[in-house]
Amino acid sequence: MDEDLRLVKEVLKGNLDSFNIIVNKYEVPILRFIYNIIKNTQTAEDITQDVFITVYNKLYLYKSEYKFSNWIFQIARNKCIDYVRKNKKTVEANIDEMRELASKEETPQELLEFKEMKEQVEKFLYSLEETDRQIILLRYSGENTTFNDIAQIMKISESSVKRRYYNAREKFKKNISVQEKRCRG
């Protein structure tokens, strides 16, 4: 966090190299987060670019008592909400994009199992309420996002985040258990 604060101060002094470091550090996690909500590569890339334009233009508004990563993810979340409201639909991933996400496993059996599990996880994620889905996506964004971080990003209480997260996790376990029973039966 100290590194982020130092970089922000440098950018505010006019150092563009420091902003490039910020972009390089957060671009992939932000893109991954946005893609998991929007499900379209080109749109996710456009929104990610818009996030960093906003970050650059609004950097002076960042309050150093908060985690910088939370601030960026909050901007990304808001951009996604704006996009979804504007377009009133969730764009489905096309088949080519799904191939890009395929596992690197070698055997056809492993590939099939991976694909089936991925489909189960995606189906489950999209059966969740939008808030619950975003909590799960933030938690697994790869940035070691804490419940407190998620609460700040989503502007809800930490206890609410935890409750929703653990409820979603339990639903997923039950969902998988039901799926396995169907496969055996």
Buried (B, 14 or more C-beta within 10 A) or exposed (E): EEEBEEBBEBBEEEEEEBBEBBBEBBBEBBBBBBBBBBBBBEBBBBBBEBBBEBBEEEBEEBEEEBBBBBBBBBBBBEBBEEBBEEEEEEBEBEEEBEEEEEEEEEEEEEBEEBBEEBEBBBEBBEEBEEBBBBBBBBBEBEBEBBBEBBBBBBEBEBEBBBEBBEEBEEBBEEBBEEBEEEEEE
